[in-house]
């Protein structure tokens, strides 16, 4: 037998399948591969228990979640089965009734019970699944609001409600699935119920979404009611007629403004007894029975600088005022009389918080008059010509040393719009200057050791010492 000839002995015996010849090569097995399977008896479909995670049991019976939504009669019946209170039944039922609120829900309940006698067998759970009986506390909350606001001067309110997150989520899940389309959510409905109760107890009250006199904050978990008295704002202009008066309160350096003060400040907690803020604010605080004041000026002048002309615009904020209106003219007269030779106010009117931002952010040009002393002064003509050359120039000013502890050390460019009214008397010079907002005018004269370029000192090539500085006008409006 040659290599290319097939082996005769390899031929399979009669009656035997050819594939069995490969059994010794591992391609076939002696044992049945299915022998290890376990036969499982099929369970009857009658014994199966199906649960989709949304079953709701009430009074020992499973409620059908697949009922149609309200306002269908079956939808309202379903809401009754799961224990919805009358108030929630009315707000999610989507049906018009002669009365609203709990009374309207009671009428819907009566109609459903008349249609389906079996509904009466469903006993309501202790808590409504949509509100957890929150609406039962409306009268209690209204009573608290009335008590806490009774002695406060107000004409408008805003209601703020805090509802636990899990209750909101559960209420939204049930309402969106089974309530009528467009039905009011819990938070808005509860706020409406409180507003309705307050209106019935307090005549002439307006509920607003912006700038209320009082903000009523309700915590639905603890039923706590807080009244936030919104501040009152007054716009005006002030003229500072004396020097040595800061614009706002200056805490004592020794005790840092502690309430009890120290010997250094005579128990006041203030470095300076007077400030523009208190000279103006205290009469208003007393007139409006406010707790405190905040002062917002359009920029500020140094403590040793007067502010003349039309005055500097400001907004006075009175915090937690128990009285919200007063005669502004009477207060103006009282301030100007009590603070003669210190400050003077004018152009007062009622304002709002948005004007605080406008006043503080406005960057207007300002006019000043400054007087300084020259060491070894040159000829008068030279002085006038040298100072006049600075009119129209752009200064490069590095943060002055006197304010470097509270402001970033950087260089700023500020324009000198004009210089005029130059007056020379012996070794003293006086002139008026109009410049861009944010210009350090004292440094324009003495240069602050070269930190302002150019300066009067640099053009005169002589040391200059500022005697006084006045703000003549703030070109804001």
MOGI-V476518 format. One record per run of one state. SS is the DSSP state (helix for helix, strand for strand, loop for the rest). FROM is the first residue (numbers start at 1). LEN is the number of residues. If there is no record, write none. Layout:
BEGIN
SS,FROM,LEN
SS,FROM,LEN
END
This chain:
BEGIN
loop,1,7
helix,8,3
loop,11,7
helix,18,8
loop,26,19
helix,45,3
loop,48,8
strand,56,3
loop,59,2
strand,61,3
loop,64,9
helix,73,9
loop,82,4
helix,86,8
loop,94,7
helix,101,15
loop,116,1
helix,117,5
loop,122,12
helix,134,16
loop,150,6
strand,156,7
loop,163,2
helix,165,14
loop,179,7
helix,186,16
loop,202,4
strand,206,2
loop,208,6
strand,214,6
loop,220,4
strand,224,6
loop,230,2
strand,232,9
loop,241,5
strand,246,1
loop,247,4
strand,251,1
loop,252,18
strand,270,1
loop,271,4
strand,275,1
helix,276,13
loop,289,3
strand,292,6
loop,298,8
strand,306,14
loop,320,8
helix,328,11
loop,339,4
strand,343,9
loop,352,1
helix,353,9
loop,362,4
strand,366,9
loop,375,5
helix,380,9
loop,389,5
strand,394,5
loop,399,2
helix,401,3
loop,404,7
strand,411,15
loop,426,2
strand,428,8
loop,436,5
helix,441,6
loop,447,5
strand,452,2
loop,454,2
helix,456,5
loop,461,3
strand,464,11
loop,475,3
END
